Amino acid sequence: MRQTRFAPDVKSYTILLRVNEVCWEMEDDSFEPDVVTYGIIINAYCKAKKYDEAIRFYHKMQAKSMGPTPHIYYSD
């Protein structure tokens, strides 16, 4: 069985809050997140075991007609 490489803690949740802030700031400044940005966000949520949030961003990405790259499917 595979060992977990990442255990969420206060710092990791703080980072997730910052990721959301940056994403909102990008959108407020009329910059659209690209597939790489979404991949980073999805990966961060998966590592923090926040799968519902990861899926929310995945659907948001798809709604903007962006196809996921292979690394998004391998987010852990």
Distance bins in CASP14 RR format, pairs under 12 A and 6 or more apart:
PFRMAT RR
TARGET T0000
AUTHOR 0000-0000-0000
RMODE 2
METHOD distances of the structure
MODEL  1
2 76 0 0 0 0 1 0 0 0 0 0 0
3 76 0 0 0 0 0 1 0 0 0 0 0
4 46 0 0 0 0 0 1 0 0 0 0 0
4 47 0 0 0 0 1 0 0 0 0 0 0
4 48 0 0 0 0 0 1 0 0 0 0 0
4 49 0 0 0 0 1 0 0 0 0 0 0
4 76 0 0 0 0 1 0 0 0 0 0 0
5 46 0 0 0 0 0 1 0 0 0 0 0
5 47 0 0 0 0 1 0 0 0 0 0 0
5 76 1 0 0 1 0 0 0 0 0 0 0
6 12 1 0 0 1 0 0 0 0 0 0 0
6 15 0 0 0 0 0 1 0 0 0 0 0
6 43 0 0 0 0 0 1 0 0 0 0 0
6 44 0 0 0 0 0 1 0 0 0 0 0
6 45 0 0 0 0 0 1 0 0 0 0 0
6 46 0 0 0 0 1 0 0 0 0 0 0
6 47 1 0 1 0 0 0 0 0 0 0 0
6 48 1 0 0 1 0 0 0 0 0 0 0
6 49 0 0 0 0 1 0 0 0 0 0 0
6 75 0 0 0 0 0 1 0 0 0 0 0
6 76 0 0 0 0 1 0 0 0 0 0 0
7 13 0 0 0 0 0 1 0 0 0 0 0
7 47 0 0 0 0 1 0 0 0 0 0 0
7 48 0 0 0 0 1 0 0 0 0 0 0
7 49 0 0 0 0 1 0 0 0 0 0 0
8 14 0 0 0 0 0 1 0 0 0 0 0
8 15 0 0 0 0 1 0 0 0 0 0 0
8 16 0 0 0 0 1 0 0 0 0 0 0
8 44 0 0 0 0 0 1 0 0 0 0 0
8 45 0 0 0 0 0 1 0 0 0 0 0
8 46 0 0 0 0 0 1 0 0 0 0 0
8 47 1 0 0 1 0 0 0 0 0 0 0
8 48 1 0 1 0 0 0 0 0 0 0 0
8 49 1 0 0 1 0 0 0 0 0 0 0
8 50 0 0 0 0 1 0 0 0 0 0 0
9 15 0 0 0 0 0 1 0 0 0 0 0
9 16 0 0 0 0 0 1 0 0 0 0 0
9 47 0 0 0 0 0 1 0 0 0 0 0
9 48 0 0 0 0 1 0 0 0 0 0 0
9 49 0 0 0 0 0 1 0 0 0 0 0
10 16 0 0 0 0 0 1 0 0 0 0 0
10 17 0 0 0 0 0 1 0 0 0 0 0
10 48 0 0 0 0 0 1 0 0 0 0 0
11 17 0 0 0 0 0 1 0 0 0 0 0
11 18 0 0 0 0 0 1 0 0 0 0 0
11 48 0 0 0 0 0 1 0 0 0 0 0
12 18 0 0 0 0 0 1 0 0 0 0 0
12 19 0 0 0 0 0 1 0 0 0 0 0
12 44 0 0 0 0 1 0 0 0 0 0 0
12 45 0 0 0 0 0 1 0 0 0 0 0
12 46 0 0 0 0 0 1 0 0 0 0 0
12 47 1 0 0 1 0 0 0 0 0 0 0
12 48 1 0 1 0 0 0 0 0 0 0 0
12 49 0 0 0 0 1 0 0 0 0 0 0
12 50 0 0 0 0 1 0 0 0 0 0 0
13 19 0 0 0 0 0 1 0 0 0 0 0
13 20 0 0 0 0 0 1 0 0 0 0 0
13 44 0 0 0 0 0 1 0 0 0 0 0
13 45 0 0 0 0 0 1 0 0 0 0 0
13 47 0 0 0 0 0 1 0 0 0 0 0
13 48 1 0 0 1 0 0 0 0 0 0 0
13 49 0 0 0 0 0 1 0 0 0 0 0
13 50 0 0 0 0 1 0 0 0 0 0 0
13 53 0 0 0 0 0 1 0 0 0 0 0
14 20 0 0 0 0 0 1 0 0 0 0 0
14 21 0 0 0 0 0 1 0 0 0 0 0
14 44 0 0 0 0 0 1 0 0 0 0 0
14 48 0 0 0 0 0 1 0 0 0 0 0
15 21 0 0 0 0 0 1 0 0 0 0 0
15 22 0 0 0 0 0 1 0 0 0 0 0
15 40 0 0 0 0 0 1 0 0 0 0 0
15 41 0 0 0 0 0 1 0 0 0 0 0
15 43 0 0 0 0 0 1 0 0 0 0 0
15 44 1 0 0 1 0 0 0 0 0 0 0
15 45 0 0 0 0 0 1 0 0 0 0 0
15 47 0 0 0 0 1 0 0 0 0 0 0
15 48 0 0 0 0 1 0 0 0 0 0 0
15 50 0 0 0 0 0 1 0 0 0 0 0
16 22 0 0 0 0 0 1 0 0 0 0 0
16 23 0 0 0 0 0 1 0 0 0 0 0
16 40 0 0 0 0 0 1 0 0 0 0 0
16 41 0 0 0 0 1 0 0 0 0 0 0
16 42 0 0 0 0 0 1 0 0 0 0 0
16 43 0 0 0 0 0 1 0 0 0 0 0
16 44 1 0 1 0 0 0 0 0 0 0 0
16 45 1 0 0 1 0 0 0 0 0 0 0
16 46 0 0 0 0 0 1 0 0 0 0 0
16 47 0 0 0 0 1 0 0 0 0 0 0
16 48 1 0 1 0 0 0 0 0 0 0 0
16 49 0 0 0 0 0 1 0 0 0 0 0
16 50 1 0 0 1 0 0 0 0 0 0 0
16 53 1 0 0 1 0 0 0 0 0 0 0
16 54 0 0 0 0 0 1 0 0 0 0 0
16 57 0 0 0 0 0 1 0 0 0 0 0
17 23 0 0 0 0 0 1 0 0 0 0 0
17 24 0 0 0 0 0 1 0 0 0 0 0
17 44 0 0 0 0 0 1 0 0 0 0 0
17 45 0 0 0 0 0 1 0 0 0 0 0
17 48 0 0 0 0 0 1 0 0 0 0 0
17 50 0 0 0 0 0 1 0 0 0 0 0
17 53 0 0 0 0 0 1 0 0 0 0 0
18 24 0 0 0 0 0 1 0 0 0 0 0
18 25 0 0 0 0 0 1 0 0 0 0 0
18 40 0 0 0 0 0 1 0 0 0 0 0
18 41 0 0 0 0 0 1 0 0 0 0 0
18 44 0 0 0 0 1 0 0 0 0 0 0
19 25 0 0 0 0 0 1 0 0 0 0 0
19 26 0 0 0 0 0 1 0 0 0 0 0
19 33 0 0 0 0 0 1 0 0 0 0 0
19 37 0 0 0 0 1 0 0 0 0 0 0
19 38 0 0 0 0 0 1 0 0 0 0 0
19 39 0 0 0 0 0 1 0 0 0 0 0
19 40 1 0 0 1 0 0 0 0 0 0 0
19 41 1 0 1 0 0 0 0 0 0 0 0
19 42 0 0 0 0 0 1 0 0 0 0 0
19 43 0 0 0 0 0 1 0 0 0 0 0
19 44 1 0 1 0 0 0 0 0 0 0 0
19 45 0 0 0 0 1 0 0 0 0 0 0
19 47 0 0 0 0 0 1 0 0 0 0 0
19 48 0 0 0 0 1 0 0 0 0 0 0
19 50 0 0 0 0 0 1 0 0 0 0 0
19 53 0 0 0 0 1 0 0 0 0 0 0
19 54 0 0 0 0 0 1 0 0 0 0 0
19 57 0 0 0 0 1 0 0 0 0 0 0
20 26 0 0 0 0 0 1 0 0 0 0 0
20 27 0 0 0 0 0 1 0 0 0 0 0
20 33 0 0 0 0 0 1 0 0 0 0 0
20 37 0 0 0 0 0 1 0 0 0 0 0
20 41 0 0 0 0 1 0 0 0 0 0 0
20 44 0 0 0 0 1 0 0 0 0 0 0
20 45 0 0 0 0 1 0 0 0 0 0 0
20 48 0 0 0 0 0 1 0 0 0 0 0
20 50 0 0 0 0 0 1 0 0 0 0 0
20 53 0 0 0 0 1 0 0 0 0 0 0
20 56 0 0 0 0 0 1 0 0 0 0 0
20 57 0 0 0 0 1 0 0 0 0 0 0
20 60 0 0 0 0 0 1 0 0 0 0 0
21 27 0 0 0 0 0 1 0 0 0 0 0
21 28 0 0 0 0 0 1 0 0 0 0 0
21 41 0 0 0 0 0 1 0 0 0 0 0
22 28 0 0 0 0 0 1 0 0 0 0 0
22 29 0 0 0 0 0 1 0 0 0 0 0
22 31 0 0 0 0 0 1 0 0 0 0 0
22 33 0 0 0 0 1 0 0 0 0 0 0
22 37 0 0 0 0 1 0 0 0 0 0 0
22 40 0 0 0 0 1 0 0 0 0 0 0
22 41 0 0 0 0 1 0 0 0 0 0 0
22 44 0 0 0 0 0 1 0 0 0 0 0
23 29 0 0 0 0 0 1 0 0 0 0 0
23 31 0 0 0 0 1 0 0 0 0 0 0
23 32 0 0 0 0 0 1 0 0 0 0 0
23 33 1 0 1 0 0 0 0 0 0 0 0
23 34 0 0 0 0 0 1 0 0 0 0 0
23 37 1 0 0 1 0 0 0 0 0 0 0
23 38 0 0 0 0 1 0 0 0 0 0 0
23 39 0 0 0 0 0 1 0 0 0 0 0
23 40 0 0 0 0 1 0 0 0 0 0 0
23 41 1 0 0 1 0 0 0 0 0 0 0
23 42 0 0 0 0 0 1 0 0 0 0 0
23 44 0 0 0 0 0 1 0 0 0 0 0
23 45 0 0 0 0 0 1 0 0 0 0 0
23 53 0 0 0 0 0 1 0 0 0 0 0
23 56 0 0 0 0 0 1 0 0 0 0 0
23 57 0 0 0 0 1 0 0 0 0 0 0
23 60 0 0 0 0 1 0 0 0 0 0 0
23 61 0 0 0 0 0 1 0 0 0 0 0
24 31 0 0 0 0 0 1 0 0 0 0 0
24 33 0 0 0 0 0 1 0 0 0 0 0
24 41 0 0 0 0 0 1 0 0 0 0 0
25 31 0 0 0 0 1 0 0 0 0 0 0
25 33 0 0 0 0 0 1 0 0 0 0 0
25 37 0 0 0 0 0 1 0 0 0 0 0
26 32 1 0 0 1 0 0 0 0 0 0 0
26 33 1 0 1 0 0 0 0 0 0 0 0
26 34 0 0 0 0 1 0 0 0 0 0 0
26 37 1 0 0 1 0 0 0 0 0 0 0
26 38 0 0 0 0 0 1 0 0 0 0 0
26 40 0 0 0 0 0 1 0 0 0 0 0
26 41 0 0 0 0 0 1 0 0 0 0 0
27 33 1 0 0 1 0 0 0 0 0 0 0
27 37 0 0 0 0 0 1 0 0 0 0 0
27 60 0 0 0 0 0 1 0 0 0 0 0
27 64 0 0 0 0 0 1 0 0 0 0 0
31 37 0 0 0 0 1 0 0 0 0 0 0
32 38 0 0 0 0 0 1 0 0 0 0 0
32 60 0 0 0 0 0 1 0 0 0 0 0
32 61 0 0 0 0 0 1 0 0 0 0 0
32 63 0 0 0 0 0 1 0 0 0 0 0
32 64 1 0 0 1 0 0 0 0 0 0 0
32 65 0 0 0 0 0 1 0 0 0 0 0
32 66 0 0 0 0 1 0 0 0 0 0 0
33 39 0 0 0 0 1 0 0 0 0 0 0
33 40 0 0 0 0 1 0 0 0 0 0 0
33 41 1 0 0 1 0 0 0 0 0 0 0
33 42 0 0 0 0 0 1 0 0 0 0 0
33 57 0 0 0 0 1 0 0 0 0 0 0
33 60 0 0 0 0 1 0 0 0 0 0 0
33 61 1 0 0 1 0 0 0 0 0 0 0
33 63 0 0 0 0 0 1 0 0 0 0 0
33 64 0 0 0 0 1 0 0 0 0 0 0
33 66 0 0 0 0 1 0 0 0 0 0 0
34 40 0 0 0 0 0 1 0 0 0 0 0
34 41 0 0 0 0 0 1 0 0 0 0 0
34 61 0 0 0 0 1 0 0 0 0 0 0
34 64 0 0 0 0 1 0 0 0 0 0 0
34 65 0 0 0 0 0 1 0 0 0 0 0
34 66 1 0 0 1 0 0 0 0 0 0 0
34 67 0 0 0 0 0 1 0 0 0 0 0
34 68 0 0 0 0 0 1 0 0 0 0 0
34 69 0 0 0 0 0 1 0 0 0 0 0
35 41 0 0 0 0 0 1 0 0 0 0 0
35 42 0 0 0 0 0 1 0 0 0 0 0
35 57 0 0 0 0 0 1 0 0 0 0 0
35 58 0 0 0 0 0 1 0 0 0 0 0
35 60 0 0 0 0 0 1 0 0 0 0 0
35 61 1 0 0 1 0 0 0 0 0 0 0
35 62 0 0 0 0 0 1 0 0 0 0 0
35 64 0 0 0 0 1 0 0 0 0 0 0
35 65 0 0 0 0 0 1 0 0 0 0 0
35 66 1 0 1 0 0 0 0 0 0 0 0
35 67 1 0 0 1 0 0 0 0 0 0 0
35 68 1 0 0 1 0 0 0 0 0 0 0
35 69 1 0 1 0 0 0 0 0 0 0 0
35 70 0 0 0 0 0 1 0 0 0 0 0
35 71 0 0 0 0 1 0 0 0 0 0 0
35 72 1 0 0 1 0 0 0 0 0 0 0
36 42 0 0 0 0 0 1 0 0 0 0 0
36 43 0 0 0 0 0 1 0 0 0 0 0
36 61 0 0 0 0 0 1 0 0 0 0 0
36 66 0 0 0 0 0 1 0 0 0 0 0
36 67 0 0 0 0 0 1 0 0 0 0 0
36 68 0 0 0 0 0 1 0 0 0 0 0
36 69 1 0 0 1 0 0 0 0 0 0 0
36 71 0 0 0 0 1 0 0 0 0 0 0
36 72 0 0 0 0 1 0 0 0 0 0 0
37 43 0 0 0 0 0 1 0 0 0 0 0
37 44 0 0 0 0 0 1 0 0 0 0 0
37 57 0 0 0 0 1 0 0 0 0 0 0
37 60 0 0 0 0 0 1 0 0 0 0 0
37 61 0 0 0 0 1 0 0 0 0 0 0
37 64 0 0 0 0 0 1 0 0 0 0 0
37 66 0 0 0 0 1 0 0 0 0 0 0
37 69 0 0 0 0 0 1 0 0 0 0 0
37 72 0 0 0 0 0 1 0 0 0 0 0
38 44 0 0 0 0 0 1 0 0 0 0 0
38 45 0 0 0 0 0 1 0 0 0 0 0
38 54 0 0 0 0 1 0 0 0 0 0 0
38 55 0 0 0 0 0 1 0 0 0 0 0
38 56 0 0 0 0 0 1 0 0 0 0 0
38 57 1 0 1 0 0 0 0 0 0 0 0
38 58 1 0 0 1 0 0 0 0 0 0 0
38 59 0 0 0 0 0 1 0 0 0 0 0
38 60 1 0 0 1 0 0 0 0 0 0 0
38 61 1 0 1 0 0 0 0 0 0 0 0
38 62 0 0 0 0 1 0 0 0 0 0 0
38 63 0 0 0 0 0 1 0 0 0 0 0
38 64 0 0 0 0 1 0 0 0 0 0 0
38 66 1 0 0 1 0 0 0 0 0 0 0
38 67 0 0 0 0 1 0 0 0 0 0 0
38 68 1 0 0 1 0 0 0 0 0 0 0
38 69 0 0 0 0 1 0 0 0 0 0 0
38 71 0 0 0 0 0 1 0 0 0 0 0
38 72 1 0 0 1 0 0 0 0 0 0 0
38 75 0 0 0 0 0 1 0 0 0 0 0
39 45 0 0 0 0 1 0 0 0 0 0 0
39 46 0 0 0 0 1 0 0 0 0 0 0
39 47 0 0 0 0 0 1 0 0 0 0 0
39 54 0 0 0 0 1 0 0 0 0 0 0
39 57 1 0 0 1 0 0 0 0 0 0 0
39 58 0 0 0 0 1 0 0 0 0 0 0
39 60 0 0 0 0 0 1 0 0 0 0 0
39 61 1 0 0 1 0 0 0 0 0 0 0
39 66 0 0 0 0 1 0 0 0 0 0 0
39 67 0 0 0 0 0 1 0 0 0 0 0
39 68 1 0 0 1 0 0 0 0 0 0 0
39 69 1 0 0 1 0 0 0 0 0 0 0
39 70 0 0 0 0 0 1 0 0 0 0 0
39 71 1 0 0 1 0 0 0 0 0 0 0
39 72 1 0 1 0 0 0 0 0 0 0 0
39 73 0 0 0 0 0 1 0 0 0 0 0
39 74 0 0 0 0 0 1 0 0 0 0 0
39 75 1 0 0 1 0 0 0 0 0 0 0
40 46 0 0 0 0 0 1 0 0 0 0 0
40 47 0 0 0 0 0 1 0 0 0 0 0
40 54 0 0 0 0 0 1 0 0 0 0 0
40 57 0 0 0 0 1 0 0 0 0 0 0
40 61 0 0 0 0 0 1 0 0 0 0 0
40 69 0 0 0 0 0 1 0 0 0 0 0
40 71 0 0 0 0 1 0 0 0 0 0 0
40 72 0 0 0 0 1 0 0 0 0 0 0
40 75 0 0 0 0 1 0 0 0 0 0 0
41 47 0 0 0 0 0 1 0 0 0 0 0
41 48 0 0 0 0 0 1 0 0 0 0 0
41 50 0 0 0 0 0 1 0 0 0 0 0
41 53 0 0 0 0 1 0 0 0 0 0 0
41 54 1 0 0 1 0 0 0 0 0 0 0
41 55 0 0 0 0 0 1 0 0 0 0 0
41 56 0 0 0 0 1 0 0 0 0 0 0
41 57 1 0 1 0 0 0 0 0 0 0 0
41 58 0 0 0 0 1 0 0 0 0 0 0
41 60 0 0 0 0 1 0 0 0 0 0 0
41 61 0 0 0 0 1 0 0 0 0 0 0
41 72 0 0 0 0 1 0 0 0 0 0 0
41 75 0 0 0 0 1 0 0 0 0 0 0
42 48 0 0 0 0 0 1 0 0 0 0 0
42 50 0 0 0 0 0 1 0 0 0 0 0
42 51 0 0 0 0 1 0 0 0 0 0 0
42 52 0 0 0 0 0 1 0 0 0 0 0
42 53 0 0 0 0 1 0 0 0 0 0 0
42 54 1 0 1 0 0 0 0 0 0 0 0
42 55 0 0 0 0 1 0 0 0 0 0 0
42 56 0 0 0 0 1 0 0 0 0 0 0
42 57 1 0 1 0 0 0 0 0 0 0 0
42 58 1 0 1 0 0 0 0 0 0 0 0
42 59 0 0 0 0 0 1 0 0 0 0 0
42 60 0 0 0 0 1 0 0 0 0 0 0
42 61 1 0 0 1 0 0 0 0 0 0 0
42 62 0 0 0 0 0 1 0 0 0 0 0
42 66 0 0 0 0 0 1 0 0 0 0 0
42 68 0 0 0 0 1 0 0 0 0 0 0
42 69 0 0 0 0 0 1 0 0 0 0 0
42 71 0 0 0 0 1 0 0 0 0 0 0
42 72 1 0 1 0 0 0 0 0 0 0 0
42 73 0 0 0 0 1 0 0 0 0 0 0
42 74 0 0 0 0 0 1 0 0 0 0 0
42 75 1 0 1 0 0 0 0 0 0 0 0
42 76 0 0 0 0 0 1 0 0 0 0 0
43 50 0 0 0 0 0 1 0 0 0 0 0
43 51 0 0 0 0 0 1 0 0 0 0 0
43 53 0 0 0 0 0 1 0 0 0 0 0
43 54 0 0 0 0 1 0 0 0 0 0 0
43 57 0 0 0 0 0 1 0 0 0 0 0
43 58 0 0 0 0 0 1 0 0 0 0 0
43 68 0 0 0 0 0 1 0 0 0 0 0
43 69 0 0 0 0 0 1 0 0 0 0 0
43 71 1 0 0 1 0 0 0 0 0 0 0
43 72 1 0 0 1 0 0 0 0 0 0 0
43 73 0 0 0 0 0 1 0 0 0 0 0
43 74 0 0 0 0 1 0 0 0 0 0 0
43 75 1 0 1 0 0 0 0 0 0 0 0
43 76 0 0 0 0 1 0 0 0 0 0 0
44 50 0 0 0 0 1 0 0 0 0 0 0
44 51 0 0 0 0 0 1 0 0 0 0 0
44 53 0 0 0 0 1 0 0 0 0 0 0
44 54 0 0 0 0 1 0 0 0 0 0 0
44 57 0 0 0 0 1 0 0 0 0 0 0
44 72 0 0 0 0 0 1 0 0 0 0 0
44 75 0 0 0 0 1 0 0 0 0 0 0
44 76 0 0 0 0 0 1 0 0 0 0 0
45 51 1 0 0 1 0 0 0 0 0 0 0
45 52 0 0 0 0 1 0 0 0 0 0 0
45 53 1 0 1 0 0 0 0 0 0 0 0
45 54 1 1 0 0 0 0 0 0 0 0 0
45 55 0 0 0 0 1 0 0 0 0 0 0
45 56 0 0 0 0 1 0 0 0 0 0 0
45 57 1 0 0 1 0 0 0 0 0 0 0
45 58 0 0 0 0 1 0 0 0 0 0 0
45 60 0 0 0 0 0 1 0 0 0 0 0
45 72 0 0 0 0 0 1 0 0 0 0 0
45 75 0 0 0 0 1 0 0 0 0 0 0
45 76 0 0 0 0 0 1 0 0 0 0 0
46 52 0 0 0 0 0 1 0 0 0 0 0
46 53 0 0 0 0 1 0 0 0 0 0 0
46 54 1 0 1 0 0 0 0 0 0 0 0
46 55 0 0 0 0 1 0 0 0 0 0 0
46 57 0 0 0 0 0 1 0 0 0 0 0
46 58 0 0 0 0 0 1 0 0 0 0 0
46 71 0 0 0 0 0 1 0 0 0 0 0
46 72 0 0 0 0 1 0 0 0 0 0 0
46 73 0 0 0 0 0 1 0 0 0 0 0
46 74 0 0 0 0 1 0 0 0 0 0 0
46 75 1 0 1 0 0 0 0 0 0 0 0
46 76 1 0 1 0 0 0 0 0 0 0 0
47 53 0 0 0 0 0 1 0 0 0 0 0
47 54 0 0 0 0 1 0 0 0 0 0 0
47 75 1 0 0 1 0 0 0 0 0 0 0
47 76 1 0 0 1 0 0 0 0 0 0 0
48 54 0 0 0 0 1 0 0 0 0 0 0
48 75 0 0 0 0 0 1 0 0 0 0 0
48 76 0 0 0 0 0 1 0 0 0 0 0
49 75 0 0 0 0 0 1 0 0 0 0 0
49 76 0 0 0 0 1 0 0 0 0 0 0
50 56 0 0 0 0 1 0 0 0 0 0 0
50 57 0 0 0 0 0 1 0 0 0 0 0
50 75 0 0 0 0 0 1 0 0 0 0 0
51 57 0 0 0 0 0 1 0 0 0 0 0
51 58 0 0 0 0 0 1 0 0 0 0 0
51 75 0 0 0 0 1 0 0 0 0 0 0
51 76 0 0 0 0 0 1 0 0 0 0 0
52 58 0 0 0 0 0 1 0 0 0 0 0
52 59 0 0 0 0 0 1 0 0 0 0 0
53 59 0 0 0 0 0 1 0 0 0 0 0
53 60 0 0 0 0 0 1 0 0 0 0 0
53 75 0 0 0 0 0 1 0 0 0 0 0
54 60 0 0 0 0 0 1 0 0 0 0 0
54 61 0 0 0 0 0 1 0 0 0 0 0
54 68 0 0 0 0 0 1 0 0 0 0 0
54 72 0 0 0 0 1 0 0 0 0 0 0
54 73 0 0 0 0 0 1 0 0 0 0 0
54 75 1 0 0 1 0 0 0 0 0 0 0
54 76 0 0 0 0 0 1 0 0 0 0 0
55 61 0 0 0 0 0 1 0 0 0 0 0
55 62 0 0 0 0 0 1 0 0 0 0 0
55 68 0 0 0 0 0 1 0 0 0 0 0
55 72 0 0 0 0 0 1 0 0 0 0 0
55 75 0 0 0 0 0 1 0 0 0 0 0
56 62 0 0 0 0 0 1 0 0 0 0 0
56 63 0 0 0 0 0 1 0 0 0 0 0
57 63 0 0 0 0 0 1 0 0 0 0 0
57 64 0 0 0 0 0 1 0 0 0 0 0
57 66 0 0 0 0 0 1 0 0 0 0 0
57 68 0 0 0 0 0 1 0 0 0 0 0
57 72 0 0 0 0 1 0 0 0 0 0 0
57 75 0 0 0 0 0 1 0 0 0 0 0
58 64 0 0 0 0 0 1 0 0 0 0 0
58 66 0 0 0 0 1 0 0 0 0 0 0
58 67 0 0 0 0 1 0 0 0 0 0 0
58 68 1 0 0 1 0 0 0 0 0 0 0
58 69 0 0 0 0 0 1 0 0 0 0 0
58 72 1 0 0 1 0 0 0 0 0 0 0
58 73 0 0 0 0 1 0 0 0 0 0 0
58 75 0 0 0 0 1 0 0 0 0 0 0
59 66 0 0 0 0 0 1 0 0 0 0 0
59 67 0 0 0 0 0 1 0 0 0 0 0
59 68 0 0 0 0 0 1 0 0 0 0 0
60 66 0 0 0 0 1 0 0 0 0 0 0
60 67 0 0 0 0 0 1 0 0 0 0 0
60 68 0 0 0 0 0 1 0 0 0 0 0
61 67 1 0 0 1 0 0 0 0 0 0 0
61 68 1 0 0 1 0 0 0 0 0 0 0
61 69 0 0 0 0 0 1 0 0 0 0 0
61 72 0 0 0 0 1 0 0 0 0 0 0
62 68 1 0 0 1 0 0 0 0 0 0 0
62 72 0 0 0 0 0 1 0 0 0 0 0
66 72 0 0 0 0 1 0 0 0 0 0 0
67 73 0 0 0 0 0 1 0 0 0 0 0
68 74 0 0 0 0 0 1 0 0 0 0 0
68 75 0 0 0 0 1 0 0 0 0 0 0
69 75 0 0 0 0 0 1 0 0 0 0 0
END
